Amino acid sequence: MVKSIFDLEKRTDLKKECLKIERYLDKPMFLDLNYYHNKSFWKMVDSFIEYWPYRYTATTIKDFFDLYELPWNVKDMNDEQCLYYLQLIFDIIMWIDRQNCHYNTIKSELFELKRQNNNCFITIIRNITLTIELLNYKAIEIDNHYTFIKRDADVDSILHILESEDDLRLMLLEYNDFRIENDIKEKRIILKQIGDYLEPKRKYFNTYNKTLTECVFNLLNKLRIRHSNDKQKELSNEEYILWYDKLFKMMIHLIRTTSIVDIQKEVKELCS
């Protein structure tokens, strides 16, 4: 089959993509809150930062970068810092996008700022979204902030089963947050919470998938997640992460049992 350039595999270098976004943000093409034209993106942010509820003690965006010890220039960032950089830009634009109330003077001015800069904002959001998708991430809103979550078909496949379990859905998504990819403590907390959800249903899961149920609860009890006793496994940090990720996958498949059992009942009715 003849291929065009658009069919070729796209290579993604996170640092290069961030440098391109940095150059775009530096262009003097934004309108700020004082209606001054030809500002850079970050100068525009400075014009309203005092109204941004997440600034803490920062009075400029440079102060905010310093608070989190994030390099000001992309060339000085590692890959993890590049993701934080993109996340911050994404989150700021989406916060502006939510300011659509005309009954409040500041919100009204931010709404106008959004309208005037909308084409640029769309370009930035699109570029960030495409960049993280090529890195196998997706942007998810959690507690009024956007973060980047590893795309996981297994997690996506069970979310519909948990429509009334908002806390559990959130935990399943948070487990793949790039910020805790190698964080044993945070992963342990999430796995314990998922285990607490599964515990009252243990008899049910045991009926339909005894082997998997036993594996899940054995690991919960022996990998320093639920209990402290002499049977706890002593592993390296890397080994803990490896086994926590395996346990997470098994928990997903255990939760999926609910859906499979329902389908099996439907099949039985269909074939009877």
Stockholm file with secondary structure:
# STOCKHOLM 1.0

chainA/1-272         MVKSIFDLEKRTDLKKECLKIERYLDKPMFLDLNYYHNKSFWKMVDSFIEYWPYRYTATTIKDFFDLYELPWNVKDMNDEQCLYYLQLIFDIIMWIDRQNCHYNTIKSELFELKRQNNNCFITIIRNITLTIELLNYKAIEIDNHYTFIKRDADVDSILHILESEDDLRLMLLEYNDFRIENDIKEKRIILKQIGDYLEPKRKYFNTYNKTLTECVFNLLNKLRIRHSNDKQKELSNEEYILWYDKLFKMMIHLIRTTSIVDIQKEVKELCS
#=GR chainA/1-272 SS CCCCGGGSCCCCCHHHHHHHHHHHHHSSCBCCTTCCCSBCHHHHHHTTGGGCTTCTTCSSHHHHHHHTTCCSSGGGCCHHHHHHHHHHHHHHHHHHHHCCCTTSHHHHHHHHHHHHHHHHHHHHHHHHHHHHHHTTEEEEEETTEEEEEECCHHHHHHGGGGTTCHHHHHHHHHTTBGGGTTCHHHHHHHHHHHHHHHGGGHHHHHHHCHHHHHHHHHHHHHTTSSCCSTTCCCCCHHHHHHHHHHHHHHHHHHHHHHHHHHHHHHHHHHHC
#=GC SS_cons         CCCCGGGSCCCCCHHHHHHHHHHHHHSSCBCCTTCCCSBCHHHHHHTTGGGCTTCTTCSSHHHHHHHTTCCSSGGGCCHHHHHHHHHHHHHHHHHHHHCCCTTSHHHHHHHHHHHHHHHHHHHHHHHHHHHHHHTTEEEEEETTEEEEEECCHHHHHHGGGGTTCHHHHHHHHHTTBGGGTTCHHHHHHHHHHHHHHHGGGHHHHHHHCHHHHHHHHHHHHHTTSSCCSTTCCCCCHHHHHHHHHHHHHHHHHHHHHHHHHHHHHHHHHHHC
//
